[in-house]
Structures are given as C-alpha cells and as structure tokens.
C-alpha cells in the first residue's frame, strides 16, 4: 500500500520571483478604472437578479455598461498613446 503525502512545502514555497514586478503593478493600476467599472456592472446585474427587474434596474445596468465602455475606451486610448511614444 502506498501512502499519500502532502507536498505543502512545494506548493506554498514563496520565492522573490513570484512577487509582481513594478511594471505589472503599474499595469494593474492603469487598468483599475476599467476593473472597477466591470465590478459595478456585475453588482448592478446581481441586484437585478435578486428580484423582478424593473425600470430602475434597467437604468442602473445601462449606466454601468456605459461606464464600462468609457473606462475601456480611455484605457485603450491611454495605452495607444503610450505605445506611440506619447505623440498624439
């Protein structure tokens, strides 16, 4: 009979290379408005699922979708400007 052993050390071993780099943290910070807009949209959709959707729910979801689109547009424009060397 073979025994099953855990490899807890190997799974939870933490090395310096596993930390996010400054560039990765900057990218997350750059995308944060889009991430938060997505969270707001999901929250609005969850609220609408909780009961029979009404006009207020539809308005809340529509506004949240618009905020997501604006945030994504701004992010796309910002990354395009940065990749072009800031010349626009």
Biopython code that builds the backbone (N, CA, C, O; Angstrom):
import numpy as np
from Bio.PDB.StructureBuilder import StructureBuilder

atoms = [
    (1, "UNK", "N", (0.837, -1.167, 0.000)),
    (1, "UNK", "CA", (0.000, 0.000, 0.000)),
    (1, "UNK", "C", (0.893, 1.245, 0.000)),
    (1, "UNK", "O", (1.798, 1.370, 0.826)),
    (2, "UNK", "N", (0.632, 2.149, -0.922)),
    (2, "UNK", "CA", (1.430, 3.373, -0.974)),
    (2, "UNK", "C", (0.713, 4.469, -0.182)),
    (2, "UNK", "O", (-0.514, 4.577, -0.196)),
    (3, "UNK", "N", (1.509, 5.261, 0.495)),
    (3, "UNK", "CA", (0.952, 6.337, 1.308)),
    (3, "UNK", "C", (0.903, 7.621, 0.503)),
    (3, "UNK", "O", (1.783, 7.905, -0.311)),
    (4, "UNK", "N", (-0.135, 8.380, 0.748)),
    (4, "UNK", "CA", (-0.266, 9.672, 0.098)),
    (4, "UNK", "C", (0.304, 10.716, 1.051)),
    (4, "UNK", "O", (-0.105, 10.814, 2.208)),
    (5, "UNK", "N", (1.238, 11.478, 0.550)),
    (5, "UNK", "CA", (1.847, 12.509, 1.380)),
    (5, "UNK", "C", (1.588, 13.869, 0.738)),
    (5, "UNK", "O", (1.411, 13.976, -0.476)),
    (6, "UNK", "N", (1.570, 14.870, 1.548)),
    (6, "UNK", "CA", (1.352, 16.219, 1.018)),
    (6, "UNK", "C", (2.679, 16.838, 0.627)),
    (6, "UNK", "O", (3.733, 16.500, 1.166)),
    (7, "UNK", "N", (2.599, 17.727, -0.297)),
    (7, "UNK", "CA", (3.779, 18.474, -0.717)),
    (7, "UNK", "C", (3.550, 19.940, -0.370)),
    (7, "UNK", "O", (3.749, 20.831, -1.195)),
    (8, "UNK", "N", (3.136, 20.163, 0.846)),
    (8, "UNK", "CA", (2.788, 21.509, 1.290)),
    (8, "UNK", "C", (3.931, 22.494, 1.097)),
    (8, "UNK", "O", (3.702, 23.633, 0.692)),
    (9, "UNK", "N", (5.128, 22.081, 1.376)),
    (9, "UNK", "CA", (6.255, 22.986, 1.220)),
    (9, "UNK", "C", (6.421, 23.422, -0.231)),
    (9, "UNK", "O", (6.661, 24.598, -0.505)),
    (10, "UNK", "N", (6.295, 22.492, -1.147)),
    (10, "UNK", "CA", (6.469, 22.821, -2.558)),
    (10, "UNK", "C", (5.340, 23.716, -3.060)),
    (10, "UNK", "O", (5.561, 24.581, -3.906)),
    (11, "UNK", "N", (4.141, 23.512, -2.545)),
    (11, "UNK", "CA", (3.001, 24.296, -3.008)),
    (11, "UNK", "C", (3.058, 25.716, -2.459)),
    (11, "UNK", "O", (2.772, 26.674, -3.177)),
    (12, "UNK", "N", (3.421, 25.850, -1.206)),
    (12, "UNK", "CA", (3.385, 27.172, -0.583)),
    (12, "UNK", "C", (4.747, 27.848, -0.537)),
    (12, "UNK", "O", (4.900, 28.911, 0.065)),
    (13, "UNK", "N", (5.725, 27.235, -1.167)),
    (13, "UNK", "CA", (7.042, 27.871, -1.188)),
    (13, "UNK", "C", (6.908, 29.214, -1.879)),
    (13, "UNK", "O", (6.276, 29.320, -2.930)),
    (14, "UNK", "N", (7.486, 30.214, -1.303)),
    (14, "UNK", "CA", (7.341, 31.566, -1.838)),
    (14, "UNK", "C", (8.714, 32.127, -2.141)),
    (14, "UNK", "O", (9.562, 32.256, -1.259)),
    (15, "UNK", "N", (8.911, 32.451, -3.373)),
    (15, "UNK", "CA", (10.201, 32.995, -3.789)),
    (15, "UNK", "C", (10.010, 34.427, -4.275)),
    (15, "UNK", "O", (8.895, 34.847, -4.585)),
    (16, "UNK", "N", (11.101, 35.163, -4.336)),
    (16, "UNK", "CA", (11.031, 36.556, -4.753)),
    (16, "UNK", "C", (10.500, 36.713, -6.176)),
    (16, "UNK", "O", (9.845, 37.708, -6.486)),
    (17, "UNK", "N", (10.777, 35.745, -7.035)),
    (17, "UNK", "CA", (10.345, 35.877, -8.423)),
    (17, "UNK", "C", (8.828, 35.735, -8.570)),
    (17, "UNK", "O", (8.286, 36.019, -9.639)),
    (18, "UNK", "N", (8.135, 35.301, -7.512)),
    (18, "UNK", "CA", (6.683, 35.147, -7.581)),
    (18, "UNK", "C", (5.948, 36.454, -7.276)),
    (18, "UNK", "O", (4.744, 36.550, -7.514)),
    (19, "UNK", "N", (6.636, 37.434, -6.766)),
    (19, "UNK", "CA", (6.036, 38.735, -6.496)),
    (19, "UNK", "C", (5.818, 39.464, -7.819)),
    (19, "UNK", "O", (6.608, 39.301, -8.749)),
    (20, "UNK", "N", (4.757, 40.264, -7.913)),
    (20, "UNK", "CA", (4.576, 41.039, -9.147)),
    (20, "UNK", "C", (5.662, 42.100, -9.266)),
    (20, "UNK", "O", (6.099, 42.688, -8.277)),
    (21, "UNK", "N", (6.071, 42.319, -10.475)),
    (21, "UNK", "CA", (7.100, 43.332, -10.721)),
    (21, "UNK", "C", (6.460, 44.718, -10.658)),
    (21, "UNK", "O", (5.236, 44.851, -10.653)),
    (22, "UNK", "N", (7.292, 45.730, -10.610)),
    (22, "UNK", "CA", (6.775, 47.100, -10.608)),
    (22, "UNK", "C", (6.001, 47.399, -11.885)),
    (22, "UNK", "O", (5.004, 48.120, -11.853)),
    (23, "UNK", "N", (6.449, 46.855, -12.995)),
    (23, "UNK", "CA", (5.748, 47.057, -14.268)),
    (23, "UNK", "C", (4.359, 46.421, -14.230)),
    (23, "UNK", "O", (3.393, 47.005, -14.720)),
    (24, "UNK", "N", (4.262, 45.230, -13.649)),
    (24, "UNK", "CA", (2.960, 44.568, -13.529)),
    (24, "UNK", "C", (2.031, 45.348, -12.603)),
    (24, "UNK", "O", (0.843, 45.485, -12.893)),
    (25, "UNK", "N", (2.554, 45.855, -11.508)),
    (25, "UNK", "CA", (1.744, 46.661, -10.595)),
    (25, "UNK", "C", (1.286, 47.951, -11.259)),
    (25, "UNK", "O", (0.160, 48.396, -11.039)),
    (26, "UNK", "N", (2.149, 48.556, -12.070)),
    (26, "UNK", "CA", (1.772, 49.768, -12.806)),
    (26, "UNK", "C", (0.673, 49.463, -13.823)),
    (26, "UNK", "O", (-0.241, 50.266, -14.013)),
    (27, "UNK", "N", (0.761, 48.309, -14.472)),
    (27, "UNK", "CA", (-0.263, 47.917, -15.441)),
    (27, "UNK", "C", (-1.604, 47.701, -14.751)),
    (27, "UNK", "O", (-2.646, 48.085, -15.283)),
    (28, "UNK", "N", (-1.584, 47.094, -13.583)),
    (28, "UNK", "CA", (-2.818, 46.899, -12.821)),
    (28, "UNK", "C", (-3.402, 48.243, -12.415)),
    (28, "UNK", "O", (-4.610, 48.457, -12.517)),
    (29, "UNK", "N", (-2.555, 49.139, -11.961)),
    (29, "UNK", "CA", (-3.010, 50.474, -11.570)),
    (29, "UNK", "C", (-3.613, 51.218, -12.757)),
    (29, "UNK", "O", (-4.597, 51.943, -12.604)),
    (30, "UNK", "N", (-3.026, 51.040, -13.934)),
    (30, "UNK", "CA", (-3.533, 51.670, -15.144)),
    (30, "UNK", "C", (-4.909, 51.125, -15.519)),
    (30, "UNK", "O", (-5.761, 51.869, -16.004)),
    (31, "UNK", "N", (-5.126, 49.836, -15.298)),
    (31, "UNK", "CA", (-6.383, 49.188, -15.651)),
    (31, "UNK", "C", (-7.440, 49.275, -14.554)),
    (31, "UNK", "O", (-8.573, 48.843, -14.768)),
    (32, "UNK", "N", (-7.107, 49.814, -13.397)),
    (32, "UNK", "CA", (-8.025, 49.820, -12.259)),
    (32, "UNK", "C", (-9.367, 50.489, -12.552)),
    (32, "UNK", "O", (-10.386, 49.949, -12.121)),
    (33, "UNK", "N", (-9.446, 51.630, -13.255)),
    (33, "UNK", "CA", (-10.773, 52.196, -13.542)),
    (33, "UNK", "C", (-11.661, 51.241, -14.351)),
    (33, "UNK", "O", (-12.864, 51.160, -14.104)),
    (34, "UNK", "N", (-11.081, 50.526, -15.305)),
    (34, "UNK", "CA", (-11.864, 49.565, -16.091)),
    (34, "UNK", "C", (-12.295, 48.389, -15.224)),
    (34, "UNK", "O", (-13.415, 47.898, -15.358)),
    (35, "UNK", "N", (-11.420, 47.937, -14.342)),
    (35, "UNK", "CA", (-11.754, 46.827, -13.451)),
    (35, "UNK", "C", (-12.897, 47.225, -12.529)),
    (35, "UNK", "O", (-13.843, 46.459, -12.349)),
    (36, "UNK", "N", (-12.820, 48.413, -11.944)),
    (36, "UNK", "CA", (-13.872, 48.871, -11.039)),
    (36, "UNK", "C", (-15.198, 49.081, -11.769)),
    (36, "UNK", "O", (-16.261, 48.821, -11.206)),
    (37, "UNK", "N", (-15.144, 49.548, -13.013)),
    (37, "UNK", "CA", (-16.370, 49.695, -13.800)),
    (37, "UNK", "C", (-17.001, 48.333, -14.070)),
    (37, "UNK", "O", (-18.224, 48.197, -14.030)),
    (38, "UNK", "N", (-16.170, 47.319, -14.348)),
    (38, "UNK", "CA", (-16.685, 45.961, -14.537)),
    (38, "UNK", "C", (-17.343, 45.442, -13.262)),
    (38, "UNK", "O", (-18.388, 44.793, -13.316)),
    (39, "UNK", "N", (-16.734, 45.725, -12.128)),
    (39, "UNK", "CA", (-17.300, 45.293, -10.841)),
    (39, "UNK", "C", (-18.651, 45.968, -10.614)),
    (39, "UNK", "O", (-19.595, 45.324, -10.156)),
    (40, "UNK", "N", (-18.750, 47.257, -10.929)),
    (40, "UNK", "CA", (-20.025, 47.965, -10.776)),
    (40, "UNK", "C", (-21.104, 47.362, -11.678)),
    (40, "UNK", "O", (-22.261, 47.243, -11.273)),
    (41, "UNK", "N", (-20.726, 46.984, -12.892)),
    (41, "UNK", "CA", (-21.690, 46.357, -13.801)),
    (41, "UNK", "C", (-22.162, 45.023, -13.248)),
    (41, "UNK", "O", (-23.356, 44.726, -13.276)),
    (42, "UNK", "N", (-21.251, 44.233, -12.753)),
    (42, "UNK", "CA", (-21.631, 42.940, -12.181)),
    (42, "UNK", "C", (-22.530, 43.136, -10.969)),
    (42, "UNK", "O", (-23.492, 42.390, -10.786)),
    (43, "UNK", "N", (-22.229, 44.129, -10.141)),
    (43, "UNK", "CA", (-23.082, 44.421, -8.987)),
    (43, "UNK", "C", (-24.494, 44.790, -9.427)),
    (43, "UNK", "O", (-25.468, 44.331, -8.831)),
    (44, "UNK", "N", (-24.611, 45.615, -10.464)),
    (44, "UNK", "CA", (-25.925, 46.010, -10.959)),
    (44, "UNK", "C", (-26.694, 44.805, -11.498)),
    (44, "UNK", "O", (-27.904, 44.697, -11.301)),
    (45, "UNK", "N", (-25.993, 43.904, -12.176)),
    (45, "UNK", "CA", (-26.646, 42.711, -12.701)),
    (45, "UNK", "C", (-27.091, 41.787, -11.576)),
    (45, "UNK", "O", (-28.156, 41.175, -11.664)),
    (46, "UNK", "N", (-26.291, 41.677, -10.524)),
    (46, "UNK", "CA", (-26.666, 40.833, -9.395)),
    (46, "UNK", "C", (-27.890, 41.408, -8.693)),
    (46, "UNK", "O", (-28.787, 40.661, -8.303)),
    (47, "UNK", "N", (-27.935, 42.707, -8.532)),
    (47, "UNK", "CA", (-29.101, 43.336, -7.902)),
    (47, "UNK", "C", (-30.351, 43.047, -8.714)),
    (47, "UNK", "O", (-31.409, 42.780, -8.143)),
    (48, "UNK", "N", (-30.248, 43.095, -10.042)),
    (48, "UNK", "CA", (-31.402, 42.825, -10.899)),
    (48, "UNK", "C", (-31.829, 41.365, -10.820)),
    (48, "UNK", "O", (-33.007, 41.061, -11.006)),
    (49, "UNK", "N", (-30.904, 40.464, -10.551)),
    (49, "UNK", "CA", (-31.254, 39.044, -10.438)),
    (49, "UNK", "C", (-31.982, 38.736, -9.138)),
    (49, "UNK", "O", (-32.695, 37.737, -9.037)),
    (50, "UNK", "N", (-31.800, 39.590, -8.155)),
    (50, "UNK", "CA", (-32.344, 39.337, -6.824)),
    (50, "UNK", "C", (-33.861, 39.467, -6.777)),
    (50, "UNK", "O", (-34.499, 38.903, -5.887)),
    (51, "UNK", "N", (-34.443, 40.190, -7.708)),
    (51, "UNK", "CA", (-35.892, 40.379, -7.737)),
    (51, "UNK", "C", (-36.332, 40.574, -9.190)),
    (51, "UNK", "O", (-35.512, 40.538, -10.107)),
    (52, "UNK", "N", (-37.607, 40.777, -9.382)),
    (52, "UNK", "CA", (-38.101, 41.018, -10.730)),
    (52, "UNK", "C", (-37.537, 42.344, -11.235)),
    (52, "UNK", "O", (-37.760, 43.388, -10.622)),
    (53, "UNK", "N", (-36.809, 42.305, -12.347)),
    (53, "UNK", "CA", (-36.191, 43.542, -12.851)),
    (53, "UNK", "C", (-37.251, 44.602, -13.176)),
    (53, "UNK", "O", (-38.326, 44.282, -13.684)),
    (54, "UNK", "N", (-36.941, 45.835, -12.884)),
    (54, "UNK", "CA", (-37.838, 46.947, -13.178)),
    (54, "UNK", "C", (-37.062, 48.014, -13.946)),
    (54, "UNK", "O", (-35.914, 47.800, -14.334)),
    (55, "UNK", "N", (-37.697, 49.160, -14.160)),
    (55, "UNK", "CA", (-37.077, 50.224, -14.946)),
    (55, "UNK", "C", (-35.819, 50.768, -14.275)),
    (55, "UNK", "O", (-34.852, 51.113, -14.955)),
    (56, "UNK", "N", (-35.827, 50.847, -12.957)),
    (56, "UNK", "CA", (-34.649, 51.356, -12.236)),
    (56, "UNK", "C", (-33.464, 50.409, -12.439)),
    (56, "UNK", "O", (-32.336, 50.858, -12.643)),
    (57, "UNK", "N", (-33.719, 49.103, -12.384)),
    (57, "UNK", "CA", (-32.650, 48.132, -12.613)),
    (57, "UNK", "C", (-32.098, 48.250, -14.029)),
    (57, "UNK", "O", (-30.885, 48.208, -14.235)),
    (58, "UNK", "N", (-32.991, 48.398, -14.999)),
    (58, "UNK", "CA", (-32.550, 48.530, -16.391)),
    (58, "UNK", "C", (-31.686, 49.783, -16.554)),
    (58, "UNK", "O", (-30.669, 49.753, -17.247)),
    (59, "UNK", "N", (-32.094, 50.885, -15.915)),
    (59, "UNK", "CA", (-31.317, 52.118, -15.979)),
    (59, "UNK", "C", (-29.958, 51.953, -15.317)),
    (59, "UNK", "O", (-28.944, 52.426, -15.832)),
    (60, "UNK", "N", (-29.944, 51.277, -14.170)),
    (60, "UNK", "CA", (-28.692, 51.060, -13.439)),
    (60, "UNK", "C", (-27.720, 50.227, -14.279)),
    (60, "UNK", "O", (-26.529, 50.532, -14.335)),
    (61, "UNK", "N", (-28.223, 49.187, -14.926)),
    (61, "UNK", "CA", (-27.370, 48.331, -15.759)),
    (61, "UNK", "C", (-26.882, 49.101, -16.988)),
    (61, "UNK", "O", (-25.716, 48.997, -17.368)),
    (62, "UNK", "N", (-27.780, 49.875, -17.607)),
    (62, "UNK", "CA", (-27.391, 50.647, -18.789)),
    (62, "UNK", "C", (-26.291, 51.656, -18.450)),
    (62, "UNK", "O", (-25.330, 51.811, -19.204)),
    (63, "UNK", "N", (-26.436, 52.334, -17.323)),
    (63, "UNK", "CA", (-25.412, 53.305, -16.914)),
    (63, "UNK", "C", (-24.099, 52.609, -16.573)),
    (63, "UNK", "O", (-23.024, 53.119, -16.887)),
    (64, "UNK", "N", (-24.183, 51.456, -15.938)),
    (64, "UNK", "CA", (-22.966, 50.710, -15.603)),
    (64, "UNK", "C", (-22.266, 50.249, -16.879)),
    (64, "UNK", "O", (-21.039, 50.304, -16.965)),
    (65, "UNK", "N", (-23.038, 49.794, -17.873)),
    (65, "UNK", "CA", (-22.434, 49.398, -19.155)),
    (65, "UNK", "C", (-21.743, 50.578, -19.827)),
    (65, "UNK", "O", (-20.658, 50.440, -20.391)),
    (66, "UNK", "N", (-22.389, 51.739, -19.758)),
    (66, "UNK", "CA", (-21.772, 52.930, -20.353)),
    (66, "UNK", "C", (-20.474, 53.288, -19.648)),
    (66, "UNK", "O", (-19.505, 53.676, -20.301)),
    (67, "UNK", "N", (-20.437, 53.164, -18.316)),
    (67, "UNK", "CA", (-19.200, 53.433, -17.581)),
    (67, "UNK", "C", (-18.111, 52.445, -17.960)),
    (67, "UNK", "O", (-16.940, 52.816, -18.042)),
    (68, "UNK", "N", (-18.482, 51.182, -18.194)),
    (68, "UNK", "CA", (-17.503, 50.173, -18.627)),
    (68, "UNK", "C", (-16.937, 50.558, -19.991)),
    (68, "UNK", "O", (-15.726, 50.502, -20.201)),
    (69, "UNK", "N", (-17.808, 50.946, -20.912)),
    (69, "UNK", "CA", (-17.346, 51.323, -22.246)),
    (69, "UNK", "C", (-16.433, 52.542, -22.204)),
    (69, "UNK", "O", (-15.424, 52.587, -22.906)),
    (70, "UNK", "N", (-16.782, 53.526, -21.388)),
    (70, "UNK", "CA", (-15.949, 54.724, -21.267)),
    (70, "UNK", "C", (-14.595, 54.370, -20.667)),
    (70, "UNK", "O", (-13.561, 54.843, -21.142)),
    (71, "UNK", "N", (-14.595, 53.547, -19.633)),
    (71, "UNK", "CA", (-13.333, 53.168, -18.988)),
    (71, "UNK", "C", (-12.445, 52.375, -19.943)),
    (71, "UNK", "O", (-11.233, 52.586, -19.989)),
    (72, "UNK", "N", (-13.047, 51.465, -20.703)),
    (72, "UNK", "CA", (-12.264, 50.682, -21.667)),
    (72, "UNK", "C", (-11.742, 51.553, -22.809)),
    (72, "UNK", "O", (-10.619, 51.371, -23.278)),
    (73, "UNK", "N", (-12.572, 52.504, -23.252)),
    (73, "UNK", "CA", (-12.129, 53.427, -24.297)),
    (73, "UNK", "C", (-10.951, 54.260, -23.811)),
    (73, "UNK", "O", (-9.953, 54.415, -24.515)),
    (74, "UNK", "N", (-11.078, 54.791, -22.602)),
    (74, "UNK", "CA", (-9.996, 55.596, -22.038)),
    (74, "UNK", "C", (-8.723, 54.772, -21.880)),
    (74, "UNK", "O", (-7.623, 55.254, -22.149)),
    (75, "UNK", "N", (-8.880, 53.533, -21.443)),
    (75, "UNK", "CA", (-7.717, 52.656, -21.289)),
    (75, "UNK", "C", (-7.071, 52.375, -22.642)),
    (75, "UNK", "O", (-5.847, 52.415, -22.770)),
    (76, "UNK", "N", (-7.890, 52.092, -23.649)),
    (76, "UNK", "CA", (-7.346, 51.818, -24.984)),
    (76, "UNK", "C", (-6.638, 53.048, -25.544)),
    (76, "UNK", "O", (-5.571, 52.929, -26.146)),
    (77, "UNK", "N", (-7.222, 54.219, -25.349)),
    (77, "UNK", "CA", (-6.584, 55.443, -25.839)),
    (77, "UNK", "C", (-5.296, 55.725, -25.087)),
    (77, "UNK", "O", (-4.308, 56.159, -25.678)),
    (78, "UNK", "N", (-5.306, 55.481, -23.791)),
    (78, "UNK", "CA", (-4.113, 55.742, -22.983)),
    (78, "UNK", "C", (-2.986, 54.811, -23.384)),
    (78, "UNK", "O", (-1.847, 55.255, -23.526)),
    (79, "UNK", "N", (-3.277, 53.514, -23.573)),
    (79, "UNK", "CA", (-2.213, 52.572, -23.933)),
    (79, "UNK", "C", (-1.735, 52.817, -25.360)),
    (79, "UNK", "O", (-0.562, 52.595, -25.659)),
    (80, "UNK", "N", (-2.618, 53.269, -26.246)),
    (80, "UNK", "CA", (-2.219, 53.582, -27.609)),
    (80, "UNK", "C", (-1.301, 54.792, -27.615)),
    (80, "UNK", "O", (-0.301, 54.812, -28.332)),
    (81, "UNK", "N", (-1.634, 55.799, -26.820)),
    (81, "UNK", "CA", (-0.794, 56.991, -26.738)),
    (81, "UNK", "C", (0.582, 56.645, -26.174)),
    (81, "UNK", "O", (1.598, 57.154, -26.648)),
    (82, "UNK", "N", (0.614, 55.789, -25.175)),
    (82, "UNK", "CA", (1.892, 55.410, -24.577)),
    (82, "UNK", "C", (2.732, 54.576, -25.514)),
    (82, "UNK", "O", (3.955, 54.718, -25.538)),
    (83, "UNK", "N", (2.093, 53.696, -26.298)),
    (83, "UNK", "CA", (2.865, 52.865, -27.219)),
    (83, "UNK", "C", (3.383, 53.688, -28.410)),
    (83, "UNK", "O", (4.358, 53.313, -29.060)),
    (84, "UNK", "N", (2.713, 54.811, -28.681)),
    (84, "UNK", "CA", (3.158, 55.683, -29.774)),
    (84, "UNK", "C", (4.241, 56.651, -29.294)),
    (84, "UNK", "O", (4.704, 57.500, -30.056)),
    (85, "UNK", "N", (4.633, 56.521, -28.055)),
    (85, "UNK", "CA", (5.665, 57.389, -27.538)),
    (85, "UNK", "C", (5.138, 58.703, -27.016)),
    (85, "UNK", "O", (5.890, 59.663, -26.849)),
    (86, "UNK", "N", (3.831, 58.747, -26.754)),
    (86, "UNK", "CA", (3.244, 59.957, -26.217)),
    (86, "UNK", "C", (2.967, 61.023, -27.254)),
    (86, "UNK", "O", (2.568, 62.137, -26.915)),
    (87, "UNK", "N", (3.176, 60.686, -28.520)),
    (87, "UNK", "CA", (2.925, 61.648, -29.571)),
    (87, "UNK", "C", (1.514, 61.418, -30.094)),
    (87, "UNK", "O", (1.199, 60.350, -30.618)),
    (88, "UNK", "N", (0.677, 62.427, -29.946)),
    (88, "UNK", "CA", (-0.706, 62.273, -30.431)),
    (88, "UNK", "C", (-1.164, 63.530, -31.119)),
    (88, "UNK", "O", (-2.297, 63.596, -31.594)),
]
sb = StructureBuilder()
sb.init_structure("model")
sb.init_model(0)
sb.init_chain("A")
sb.init_seg("    ")
for serial, (resi, resn, name, xyz) in enumerate(atoms, 1):
    if name == "N":
        sb.init_residue(resn, " ", resi, " ")
    sb.init_atom(name, np.array(xyz, "f"), 0.0, 1.0, " ", f" {name:<3s}", serial, name[0])
structure = sb.get_structure()
